[in-house]
Amino acid sequence: MNIHEIVEHQRRFFLTGATLPVPFRVDMLRRLRDAVDRFEGPIGEALAADLGKSSYESFMCETGLVRGEISYMLRHVGRLAREHTVHTPLAQFAARSFQKPSPYGNTLIMSPWNYPLLLTLDPLADAIAAGNTAVVKPSAYAPATSAVIAELLGECFPQEYVAVVTGGRRENAALLEEAFDFVFFTGSQAVGREVLRHTAEHLTPAVLELGGKSPCIVDETAKLPLAARRIVFGKYLNCGQTCVAPDYVLCHSSVKDRLVEALRKEIRRQYGEAPLQNPDYGRIVNEKHFQRLLGLLDPSKTAAGGQSSPGTLQIAPTILDNVTYSDPVMQEEIFGPILPVLTFDRFEEVYGRLARQPKPLALYLFSEDRPRIREAMGRLRFGGGCVNDVVIHLATSAMGFGGVGESGMGAYHGKAGFAAFSHTKSIVDKKTWMDLPMRYQPYQKALYGRLLHLFLR
């Protein structure tokens, strides 16, 4: 079937009402979970082929998190799908007011290459739990994982319920010409703008999970060895190709040298003396991104790393010191294993500097100063983040994950994911055994005026 036929088949299937009963949704989620378990081996092989990920990292950061999201939905879908009674104003007596979650209908999920399994199947689990059909479009930059996703979902579901469309820009453009009921996109800001332009043509609601330059702030009270260990983990995970990786460090000038030295030690501790020989260290996704990242390196400011291997598309974990905001590495989201270190003298400078920057997808603060932490979490604007750690805020179904402003709109994971793929109807069920006459013309002000004021206080 071509793309238009797939969408039409899904539209007809949704209109049958087959996806609405909760037992159907539970059955589909169980199918998906069982398929992910069966395909764990091929998934690991595909992620190694596309990104050089080790089997351990593949399960920790992709397959395991997908299972967690599916399990959350299996436990909670019955409660999430129920209608919820709310307060009814006295003026609407006698009636029952309630809110009822309803699926949008035919949804499109467009996913990126950096976590190709996780960022495809996590939103799909939310879409299924909410009662939708879905067309899934994985990234062409991760061809091996896209092929496994197509095989996995093809075994699980008929195309009129969940369909996979593979390919590149032509297929993306064709999908965006279709009138879906909801679009979920994860990727770059540039492509996100194009997605939003197309959805605007159809007045289609959308969630955009984008990116940006996520700062990692280290103040003078931070526990530097622990901060360095956690920053190195989050920055160089998946070779820095993580949308919420610390993009740069903003460090108090009094502890900058000690932090840089602690970061060097942690790179050696976690990746060895020769990271490019480490079998658990991945690679850059393709030649284009590899060359882009090499263009951001500055040998005169390289405090650690900087080595590269064109044959394997690898760049060693790198630290750039004495960086300024005008350097090339600070003009775009890095999305690679290069960590610039900048400094500040007074924490008030941080507020002013970040207020002038686009709002990031994530923000991290390492500090032992609790009043400062409380103030910073309130004043700074960002999608989500951590205090004294990095990255881990996205690895839970108990909190929504998403950006703000330039870094995205909307959120998902767990309850937020169910809500993202649902429209909540507000309904008043008015009883027929009585009917208050005060709202009807001709208005009887003398008789009902004071009563109306009482009801509408």
Secondary structure, DSSP 4 states (H G I P E B T S, - for coil): --HHHHHHHHHHHHHTTTT-SHHHHHHHHHHHHHHHHHTHHHHHHHHHHHH---HHHHIIIIIHHHHHHHHHHHHHHHHHTS-EEE---GGG-SEEEEEEEEE-SEEEEE--SSSTTHHHHHHHHHHHHTT-EEEEE--TTSHHHHHHHHHHHHHHS-TTTEEE---SHHHHHHHHHS--SEEEEES-HHHHHHHHHHHHHHT--EEEE-----EEEE-TTS-HHHHHHHHHHHHHGGGG--TTS--EEEEEGGGHHHHHHHHHHHHHHHH-S-GGG-TT----SSHHHHHHHHTT--GGGEEE---EETTTTEE--EEE-S--TTSGGGSS---SSEEEEEEESSHHHHHHHHHTSPPPSEEEEE-S-HHHHHHHHHHS--SEEEESS-SGGGS-SSS-B---GGGEE--BSHHHHHHHTEEEEEEEEE-SS---GGGSSSP-HHHHHHHHHHHT-
